[in-house]
């Protein structure tokens, strides 16, 4: 069996952080996966562009998404997600994907 799993950041670029929020940008080219990551904080996803996105939960996820899920991207949509997810994001569309993730600190 391999060593401990290494987790990546929840986005591709950290753009802001203070004592109340952490804001990430996530960009994925068509067919690209994010690193496996854990959402330790409740967060808001703000969809900016793209056409289809998927989430591939890990077996030890404690977040709301337990099964593989694909969704159409509606730019301008904001989605609240509870903490606990361990997952990979996958751009399953034909267009570059772009979102902002606002993590809410306790």
LINNOR-V872320 format. One record per residue. N is the residue number from 1. RES is the residue in three letters. SS is DSSP state (h for helix, s for strand, l for the rest). NEAR is the number of other ideal C-beta (glycine too) atoms within 8 Angstrom. D_CENTER is the distance of its C-alpha to the mean C-alpha in Angstrom with 1 decimal. Layout:
# LINNOR-V872320
((N | RES | SS | NEAR | D_CENTER) (N | RES | SS | NEAR | D_CENTER))
This chain:
# LINNOR-V872320
((1 | UNK | l | 1 | 27.1) (2 | UNK | l | 3 | 24.8) (3 | UNK | l | 2 | 24.1) (4 | UNK | l | 3 | 21.2) (5 | UNK | l | 5 | 17.7) (6 | UNK | l | 4 | 16.1) (7 | UNK | l | 8 | 12.5) (8 | UNK | s | 8 | 10.8) (9 | UNK | l | 8 | 9.1) (10 | UNK | l | 11 | 5.6) (11 | UNK | l | 9 | 6.5) (12 | UNK | l | 9 | 9.7) (13 | UNK | s | 7 | 11.9) (14 | UNK | s | 9 | 12.8) (15 | UNK | s | 7 | 14.9) (16 | UNK | s | 7 | 16.4) (17 | UNK | s | 6 | 17.1) (18 | UNK | l | 5 | 19.9) (19 | UNK | l | 3 | 21.0) (20 | UNK | l | 5 | 19.2) (21 | UNK | s | 10 | 15.8) (22 | UNK | s | 10 | 13.4) (23 | UNK | s | 12 | 11.8) (24 | UNK | s | 14 | 9.5) (25 | UNK | s | 12 | 9.5) (26 | UNK | s | 14 | 7.4) (27 | UNK | s | 9 | 10.0) (28 | UNK | s | 15 | 10.6) (29 | UNK | l | 8 | 14.1) (30 | UNK | l | 9 | 15.3) (31 | UNK | l | 5 | 15.1) (32 | UNK | l | 8 | 12.8) (33 | UNK | s | 9 | 10.3) (34 | UNK | l | 12 | 7.9) (35 | UNK | l | 8 | 9.6) (36 | UNK | l | 10 | 9.4) (37 | UNK | s | 12 | 7.9) (38 | UNK | s | 7 | 8.9) (39 | UNK | l | 14 | 8.1) (40 | UNK | l | 4 | 11.7) (41 | UNK | l | 10 | 11.8) (42 | UNK | l | 8 | 11.6) (43 | UNK | s | 13 | 9.5) (44 | UNK | s | 10 | 9.7) (45 | UNK | s | 10 | 7.6) (46 | UNK | s | 10 | 10.4) (47 | UNK | s | 14 | 10.6) (48 | UNK | s | 9 | 13.1) (49 | UNK | s | 9 | 14.1) (50 | UNK | l | 16 | 13.9) (51 | UNK | l | 7 | 15.4) (52 | UNK | s | 12 | 13.4) (53 | UNK | s | 16 | 9.9) (54 | UNK | s | 12 | 9.5) (55 | UNK | s | 12 | 7.7) (56 | UNK | s | 10 | 10.1) (57 | UNK | s | 13 | 10.6) (58 | UNK | l | 9 | 12.9) (59 | UNK | l | 4 | 16.4) (60 | UNK | l | 5 | 16.1) (61 | UNK | l | 12 | 13.1) (62 | UNK | l | 6 | 14.3) (63 | UNK | l | 14 | 11.6) (64 | UNK | l | 7 | 12.6) (65 | UNK | l | 10 | 11.4) (66 | UNK | l | 6 | 14.2) (67 | UNK | l | 5 | 14.8) (68 | UNK | l | 7 | 13.3) (69 | UNK | s | 7 | 12.4) (70 | UNK | s | 7 | 12.8) (71 | UNK | s | 7 | 13.0) (72 | UNK | s | 5 | 14.8) (73 | UNK | l | 13 | 13.2) (74 | UNK | l | 6 | 15.5) (75 | UNK | l | 8 | 15.4) (76 | UNK | l | 6 | 15.9) (77 | UNK | l | 8 | 14.3) (78 | UNK | s | 8 | 12.7) (79 | UNK | s | 7 | 11.2) (80 | UNK | s | 7 | 11.7) (81 | UNK | s | 12 | 9.8) (82 | UNK | l | 7 | 11.9) (83 | UNK | l | 10 | 11.2) (84 | UNK | l | 9 | 11.8) (85 | UNK | l | 14 | 9.0) (86 | UNK | s | 14 | 9.4) (87 | UNK | s | 14 | 7.7) (88 | UNK | s | 11 | 7.2) (89 | UNK | s | 12 | 5.6) (90 | UNK | s | 12 | 9.1) (91 | UNK | l | 16 | 10.9) (92 | UNK | l | 8 | 13.8) (93 | UNK | l | 11 | 15.5) (94 | UNK | l | 5 | 18.3) (95 | UNK | l | 8 | 17.0) (96 | UNK | l | 10 | 14.7) (97 | UNK | s | 14 | 11.3) (98 | UNK | s | 9 | 10.6) (99 | UNK | s | 12 | 8.5) (100 | UNK | s | 11 | 9.0) (101 | UNK | s | 14 | 7.3) (102 | UNK | s | 10 | 10.4) (103 | UNK | s | 13 | 10.7) (104 | UNK | s | 10 | 14.1) (105 | UNK | l | 8 | 16.5) (106 | UNK | l | 3 | 19.3))
